[in-house]
Amino acid sequence: MLSMWHALAFVLKVLTLPVSLAAQLAMGVGALLCMVSAGMLFFVPWPRAAGMALLGGGVCAAGGVVYLIVYIIIERIEDKAVEQSGRGIWG
């Protein structure tokens, strides 16, 4: 039987899906910006390329932090649901 915690975990997974996807997209864009700035070192002055690398790294790190926070919250609620119901993942 599903508990309130199971329902809450499911609702949060559905509601935070756009946030998780946006965080993953930010990590990808940040990593891409870092790679592009590394390639630009040969064509532009190094301070501009270094600034782009720092910006890309910051965007990537921010996306990772947001994704991690959402993941931790959902995992704690799922753990609470398993604890309350007395049933593990495999039944």
TITI-183622 format. One line per field, with one value per residue (C-alpha): y, x, z; residue number from 0; residue in one letter. Coordinates in steps of 0.25 Angstrom, whole numbers, plus 5000, padded with zeros to 4 digits. Last residue first. Layout:
BEGIN
c2 Y|...
c1 X|...
c3 Z|...
pos NUM|...
code A|...
//
This chain:
BEGIN
c2 4978|4980|4995|4992|4991|4995|5006|5017|5014|5012|5026|5033|5028|5033|5046|5047|5043|5054|5065|5059|5059|5074|5079|5071|5077|5091|5089|5083|5095|5104|5097|5097|5112|5115|5107|5113|5127|5124|5118|5130|5139|5131|5132|5148|5148|5140|5149|5143|5132|5121|5122|5120|5105|5106|5116|5106|5095|5103|5108|5094|5090|5102|5098|5084|5088|5098|5087|5078|5088|5091|5077|5076|5088|5083|5070|5076|5075|5061|5056|5064|5058|5044|5046|5052|5040|5031|5039|5039|5024|5014|5000
c1 5036|5048|5050|5048|5036|5034|5024|5029|5044|5042|5034|5045|5055|5047|5046|5061|5064|5055|5062|5076|5073|5067|5079|5089|5082|5083|5098|5101|5095|5102|5115|5113|5109|5122|5131|5125|5127|5142|5145|5139|5148|5160|5157|5156|5168|5176|5175|5167|5171|5180|5172|5159|5160|5160|5148|5140|5142|5138|5126|5122|5124|5115|5104|5104|5103|5092|5084|5085|5080|5069|5065|5065|5057|5047|5046|5043|5028|5028|5038|5032|5018|5024|5032|5019|5011|5021|5022|5007|5007|5005|5000
c3 4992|4983|4987|5002|5010|5024|5019|5028|5025|5010|5009|5018|5008|4997|5003|5006|4991|4986|4994|4991|4976|4976|4983|4974|4961|4967|4971|4957|4950|4958|4955|4940|4940|4948|4939|4927|4933|4937|4923|4917|4926|4922|4907|4909|4918|4908|4896|4884|4874|4880|4894|4886|4887|4902|4902|4893|4903|4915|4908|4905|4919|4923|4913|4918|4932|4929|4921|4933|4942|4933|4932|4947|4949|4938|4945|4959|4958|4954|4964|4975|4972|4972|4985|4992|4987|4993|5006|5007|5007|4996|5000
pos 90|89|88|87|86|85|84|83|82|81|80|79|78|77|76|75|74|73|72|71|70|69|68|67|66|65|64|63|62|61|60|59|58|57|56|55|54|53|52|51|50|49|48|47|46|45|44|43|42|41|40|39|38|37|36|35|34|33|32|31|30|29|28|27|26|25|24|23|22|21|20|19|18|17|16|15|14|13|12|11|10|9|8|7|6|5|4|3|2|1|0
code G|W|I|G|R|G|S|Q|E|V|A|K|D|E|I|R|E|I|I|I|Y|V|I|L|Y|V|V|G|G|A|A|C|V|G|G|G|L|L|A|M|G|A|A|R|P|W|P|V|F|F|L|M|G|A|S|V|M|C|L|L|A|G|V|G|M|A|L|Q|A|A|L|S|V|P|L|T|L|V|K|L|V|F|A|L|A|H|W|M|S|L|M
//
